């Protein structure tokens, strides 16, 4: 007897005037076979809210809009999305940002991988797709190749994303003195963003709710990191593709410390850095010789970038973010 296809609840968060991109995501989810789609309206403009309500009213219950009383940031909104989607009675919850467009077959490949993990005896699992800026075949191949060799800082010793050993290896790779090596960990991830994440509702209930006090940035990484931290498997499914357009960025791509000094939004820089550092300090030993070395390297890089860019205001924001992370001061800041 063939097992019946599991039921899936989709969930996304939108805000501002983004109803067109959000509804395109909803359409893709329904085309993929999602049973119910929950839209969390996190402070949309009135015309966008009205457009979302019209689609929900015409969907015969397949699309449901939950409106937040006020916009408190993406972290509380995704917490609401996860809680309400988990409570629908569906077997799985599929999370997507409001501009993520899953390619055909993405959901089935995610479900198949999670099913295989369960058949292998793993009960605490989640799967994440390959996120690409566009659906061009060459782009997908390039991103997949990059992901196989992309090494992330070890959060148990890094400081604000800086790890001396990784910094040296990347420098040698850029100068051609070292060839990138495929990661030994294979498809297992330490953390993943919300966009495209698929997990059984029971797994999400077990790991609890995201941290609303992160407000913006990093709550998804802290949340998903709970799965491998508790002995589970968080697996990257590279043949399940989700298009994640890279629009105008508040922080340019490239060397991250330098990008902080070229950022255009002090508030976003603050939350990005504070939450990342808070997450790192909660992983492994809070302080060690290696962590202290990486903290010193981060400070030196900040000073060098401030001089090179002739921009000193970001240094004040960075100082505040580091200070608040070290003192466990989270929550919303309104003094930017």
C-alpha positions, 0 to 999 in steps of 0.5 A, a space after each residue: 500500500 502506498 503511503 498517502 501524501 502528507 498534508 502541508 501548511 504553507 506560511 509566509 510573512 509580508 509587510 508594507 506594499 508587497 502584496 504582489 510578490 506575496 501573492 505570487 509566492 502563495 500561488 506557487 505554494 498552491 501549485 506545489 500542492 500545499 493544502 493551506 497557506 497562512 499569510 501573516 500581515 505584519 503591517 501592510 499598507 491598507 491597499 495591500 491588506 485589502 488585496 490579501 483579504 480579497 484573495 483569502 475570501 475567494 480561496 474557499 478557506 485555502 488562504 488565511 490571513 492573520 493580521 499582527 496588531 502592529 509591526 514588531 519586527 520579522 521575528 515575532 511575525 514568523 513566530 506567529 506564522 509557525 505557531 498558527 501553521 503548526 496548529 492547522 493539523 497539517 503534517 508539515 509546515 513550509 516557510 517561505 519569505 514573501 518574495 521566495 518563488 519555489 521552482 516546480 518539484 521543490 516541495 516534493 524533493 523536500 518531502 522525499 528527503 525528510 521522509 528518507 531521514 525518518 525512514 533512517 531512524 531520525 525523528 528530529 529533522 528539517 530540510 532546506 532548499 537551495 536558494 538562488 537569485 534567479 532560475 537560470 540553469 547556469 546560476 543554479 549550477 554556480 550556486 550549488 557548486 559554491 554551496 559545496 565549498 562554502 565554509 561558515 565561521 565556527 560559532 563556538 569560537 567566532 566573534 561577529 562572524 570573524 574567525 582567524 583560521 577561516 579568514 586566512 583560508 579565504 584569503 589564500 583561496 582568493 589569491 589562488 594559493 589554496 583551492 577550495 575543498 568540498 565540505 566534509 559535513 556533506 549536506 548537513 547544516 548547522 542552521 538555515 534561514 526560514 525561506 524554504 524551510 520544511 519541517 514536520 509540525 511536530 518537530 516545530 512544536 518540540 523546538 518551541 518558538 523563535 525568539 521574538 526579542 531578536 526583533 530582526 535578523 538571526 532569529 531564523 538561524 538561532 531557531 533552526 540551530 536548535 535541531 542539530 544542537 539537540 541531535 537532529 538533522 538539518 539537511 540541505 536539499 540542493 535539487 530543491 530550488 527556491 528563487 530568492 531575488 537579491 534586490 537592493 541591499 542595505 549592506 553590499 555583498 563582499 567582505 562583511 566587515 567592510 560592508 558594515 561600514 558601507 551599510 545604509 541603515 544603522 538600525 538594520 546593522 545594529 540588529 544584524 550584528 547584535 543578534 549574530 554576536 549574541 548567538 555566537 556567545 551562546 554557542 560553546 564557551 562564552 570566552 576562550 583564547 580563540 574567541 578572544 583572538 577573533 574579537 581582537 581581529 574583529 576590532 582591528 578589521 573595524 578600525 582598518 575599514 573605518 579608515 579605508 572608507 572614511 566612515 566613522 558613524 558605523 563604528 558607533 553602531 557597531 560598538 552599541 551592538 557589541 555592548 548590548 550583545 555582551 550584556 544580553 540586552 535584546 529586544 527592540 531599540 527605537 533610538 536610531 
